[in-house]
């Protein structure tokens, strides 16, 4: 296939140079890129209605512009004349390149840097128990400020001595004397595995099934073993969020250190598979999250930290990560590769959506053409020829318009009401 243009970016051309039959160049808006293949839209099918309508005139104009690129010398080097499977390969190659990069970056993250896994060494022991959404949650003196203890206003600052107002209760862990840096060796005399994630899971389960029951923590501190008795308090958590059911479990108030643990190459497929499932869920949720995004951008509502984020937002979060001293160099580089991997994987999934003008739309058109040809052959009818993708141009313009509108909305929201690490 003849390719007259290979461009990085969109909009006005900043620089270009022709090599052979292809013009290579840079565009003014560095948000992607494209190649232009000759003959993406086939000539009109025989028997196509000539009755003039606004839509038919529009399709005819688009078809004419596309066919103007075709030279007599091109022969069979036009897109629509190639077999369906060759067109599928060409249109799948771009998204597949994103997938290859995602796999490469995720492999680097998992095998060279590792992923954080909870250990049995404590990283934090909060001094008190704060209600969910407490006004003072980010303050260093949060345990010294009285709060409303229950009801719809729970967590709001109040005057000490007033009804339903008191200082936050001390956490069971702090009350028992647990400290950051303690390593949990045993619970009620039962040894706890020191393998990352395995040991911490055992600690969590033991605490959750023991509300209001004393648990003896055997910890190592400064090379010495100590036994500390902790009584978990009751904590209500979701049992089945969809059904709206809850359960009462024990709560102590401790958080584990999460060292980076290198993973074997065999862990990469499963990791990517889980990431793909979450990414697909997020893509499906985008339409329902747009109203909240618009309100955050124009009405000042709180931005959903799990909502969609644009290029500006990704850049802002990256800058925050690299500017914080509490992140080690390893964590910063690992996060950088994870961002690259995540962006490439989402691009792979997004571009394969069977919607024209995305690559997935061209792939779907070629597969439909093959299916149509097979059905015609089985019925003893002539091959109906190339699928006329020009008929989907109105859809393409709508999709492009929606994509540009979403990009603009994300751009505005990421500037006026950004998602931050805070």
N, C-alpha and C positions, 0 to 999 in steps of 0.2 A: 504494500500500500504506500502511496506517495504521501509524505508529510511535509507540507510547505512551511509550517511554523512549529517551533518548540519554545514555549515561553514560560518564564518564571514570573508569577504575579499576574495582575489583571489591570485593565485601564490603558492609559497612554504608554507608548513604548519609550523607555528611558535610554536603552542601548540595544543594538542588535548587530549581528554579523551573519552573513550568509555563507554556509559551507555546503558545497554540492547543491542540492535542490531544496535545502532546508534553511530557514532563517531562525537563528538562535538569538534569544534576547531576554532582557529584563523589562518588566512592566512597573508602573509607578506604585501599584497597590500590592505589597508583598504578602498576600493572603492566599497562597496556593499557586496554581499554575495549570497549564494545559498544553496539549498538542492538537493541531488541526489536521485531521485526516481527510483526504479528498473523497467525495462521494458518500458522505455519511447518510444523505437522504437520497433515495432512489427516484428515478423519473416517475411521472404519474402512471398509474395502472391503466391498462386498456379498458375502455368502457366506463371510465370515471366520469361522473356527471359534469357537464360543462355549464350547468345553470349557475349564474353568478349570485353568490351570496357574500356577505362580509367575511364569514369564516373561510369559505373556499378561496376568496381573493387573498386572504392573509396566508393560507397554506401555500397557495401558488407562488406568492412572493418569496416566502421562505425557501421553497423548493428551487425557485429560479436562482436565488443567491447562492445556494449550495452547489448547484450544477454549473454555475459560472466558473468555479474552480477547476472543473474537469477539462483537461486538454485532450485533443484528439490523440496525442501520443501516450496518454495514460493507459489506454487499452483496458486490461483487466485489473489494473492497479488501483481501482476504486473500491471503497469499503463495501458497497452494496453488492458487488459482483463476487465477493469472496464467499467460500462455503460457510455455513452457519457456525461450524466448530472453530474456524479460524477467527471469526468475529468475536466469539465468546472468549477465546484466549486473549485477544487484543484488549477487549474491554475489561476482562478480569485481571489483567496484568497490573494495572494501577493499584486497585485495592489490595491485590496480593502482595505488592511491594510494601504497603503499609503493614500487612500482617507479618512479613518477614522481619521488618524492622522491630515490630512489637515483640516478636519471639526473641530476637537477638538481645534487645534491651532487657527484657524480663529475665533471660538467661544470665546476663551479666549481673543483674540485681541479686538473683537468688544464689548463684554459685560463687560470685566474687565478694559480694557484700553481705548477703544473707538477709533474713527478715527478722524483725523483732519478735521474740517469744517470751512470755512471762516466766519468770523464775520464782524460786521460793525466797529470794532476798527482797526485803521490803524497801520500796523507794519512797513511800510517803505514808504518814500516819496522821490524818487530820485530827486536830485537837477537839473538834466538836462536830455534831451532826446538824447540818443545815437543811431546812425544808427545800424541796425541789423548787427552783426558780427564785431562791432567796435574793432580795435586793442587795445583800452584802456579799454575795458569793465570790466576787473578785477582789474583795478587800482583805488586807493582811490582818486587820483587827476584827474580822468577822465574828469571832467567838466572844467578843466583848460587847457586842451590840445587841440589845433585846429585839426580839422579833415576835410577830403574831404566830402562835403555835399551831392553830388549826383553823379550819373553815376556808372559805373562798379567798380570804386575804392572808392566808398563811405565807410567811416569808417576808412580809412587809415590816419595815422598821416601825417600832412603837415605843411608848414611854414606859420605862420599867415601873412595875407596880400596878399598871392597868390590868384589867381583866383579860385573860387569854394572852398575856404578854410576859415573856421571860427570856433570859439568856439561853442561847442554844445549849442543849445538854452535851456533856463531854462524850466523845466517842468511846465505845467499849475498849478499843485497842489502846487509846491514850490512857484511859482509866486504869488499865491493867499494867501499863508501863512499857508497852511495845514501842520500839524506836526505829526510825529509818536506818537501814544497814543490818538489822537483825535478819538472820537466815533461819527459816522454820525447818527444824529437823524432824519433829514428830508431833503428833496430835493425840492426846490421851494415851501416850506411850506407844502408839503405832507409828513406825518410821514413815517418813514422807520421801518419795522419790525426789532426787535432786536433778532429774532430767527436766529441761525447760518445757513448759507447757503441761507436761504430765503431772509434775508435782503441784503446780499452782492449781490445776483443775481439781486435784484431790483436796487441797485446802479449801477451795470454794465450796465443794460439795459438802464437806464436813461442817463448815460454818452455816450453810444454808439449811441443813437439816437439824440444826441445834438451836432454834430460837429460845431464849430464856433458860438455856441449859449450859452450865459451866463447861468450858473446854480448856484443857491444859495444853498450852503451847510450849514445846521444848525448842528454844532458839539458841543459836550461837551468836555471841556478842563479844568482840575483842578476844576471840580465841577461847572463850569460856561458854559452857552450857548453862542455861537458866530455864527454870520452869515458871511460866506465868499463866495464871488462870484468867481466862477471858469469858465473859458471859454475853453472847450475841443478843442484840435486841431484835424485836420483830420488825420486819420490813415487808411491805406489800409490793409485789411485782406482778407483771403480766404473766399469766399461765398460757392463755391463748388470746392474743390481741384481737383476732378476727371475731372470736366469739364473745369478747369482752369479759372473760373470766380472769380472776387473779388468784394468787396464792400467797400465803404468809411464809417467809423464809427468814433465816437468821442474817444479821448484818453486824459486822465488826468495825469496818472503817479502815481498811488497809489497801495499799496499792503496790503491785510488784515492780521490781526492776525488769526491764525488757531488753536484755542484750541481743545484739544481732547474731544470728546463728546461720552459718552457711548451709545451703541445701544441696542435695545431689541433683544432677541433671534430670534424673527421673521424676523429680518433683515439679519440673517446669510445665508439662502438659496439664496436670491437675490444677496447678495454680492459674494458668491461663484460662482453663475451662471455667473455673469459678469466677474469674474476672469477666469473662464474656457473658456469663449469666447475669451478673450484676449490671454490666454495661447495657445489655439488651433491656433489662428492666428499667434503667434510667432513660433510655431512648424512648421507650413506650410511654413513660410518664411525662415527657416533655410537654405535650399539648395541654395536659391538665394543670401543669405548673406555670404556664404562661400568664394567666391572669394575676397570680401572686407576684410574678416577676414584674409585670407592668405596674402593679400597685407599689412595689418596692422602688421602682425607678421614678415614678411620677408623683406618688402620694406619700412617700417617706415611710412606708410600712417596713417592719423588720424583714431583712432578707433571709430567705430559707437557706441554711448552710448546705442542705442536700439538694438544692435546686440546680438548674443549668448554670454554667459559667462560661464566659467567652475568653478570647485570647488575652485581652487586657487583664481579666481576673486571674488567669493562670500565671501571667507574668508577675502580677502583684504578689500572689502567694509565694511564688518562687523567690522573689526578692526578700520577702519576710523571712523565709526559711534560711536563706543564706546570710541574713543580717543578724540572726539571733545567736548569741554565744552559747546558749544551752544546747544547741545542736552541734555534734562533733562533725569534723570534716567528712568522715565516713557516712554519717547520716545525711549530710547535705548532698553529697555526690550520689548516694543511693536514691534520694528523693528526686534528684534531677533526672536520673535514668528512668525512674518510675513514671514521672510526668511525661517524658518522651514516649515511653512504651504505651501509656494510657491514651495519649492523644492519637498515636498511630493506630491503636486497636479500635478506637471509636471511629476514626476515619474509615477504616476497613469495613466496619459494620454499616456505617451510614451510607457509604458509596455503593454498597450492594443492595440497598433498598430498591425494589423493582419499580422505581418511579423515574420516568423520563424528566430531565436530561441526565440523571445520575448514571454512572456506569452500570448499575444494576438494572436500569431501565433498558439499556441497549442489550444487556445479556438476556433479559426476559423477552425482548423483541425477537432476538435470534432463536431462542428456544421455542417461542411460539411459532415462528416461521417453520422450524423443523417439524414441530408437531402437526402443523397445518399441512405441510407437504406429505408427511407420512399418512395422515388420514386420507388425503386425496389419492395417493398411490394405492392404498388398500381398497378404495372405492372405484378404482379404475379410471380416475379423472386426471386431467393434466395438472402438472405442478403449478400452483397459483403464483409462484415467483416470490421476489423479495417482499417482506412485510413493509408496508408504507408507513414508516415512522413519522413522516411529516404530519400525519393526522393527529399525532400526539403533541404537536407544537403548542397548542393552547394550554395543555396540561403543563408542558415544560415552562411556559411563561408564568403560570400560576405558582408552580413549585419554586421557581427562581425568585419570584416576588416574595413569597412567604419566607424563604431562606434569608433573603436580604433584610426583610423586616425583623426577623428573629435576631440576625446578626447585629442590626442597629440597636435593638432593644437591649441585648446583652452588653453591647458597648456602652450604652448610656448607664445601665444599672451598675456595671463594673466600675464606673467612674464616680457616680453620685452616691451610690449605696453599695460599696464593695463587700464581698465576703472576705473576711480576714481570719487569721489564725486565732484571734481573740474570741 
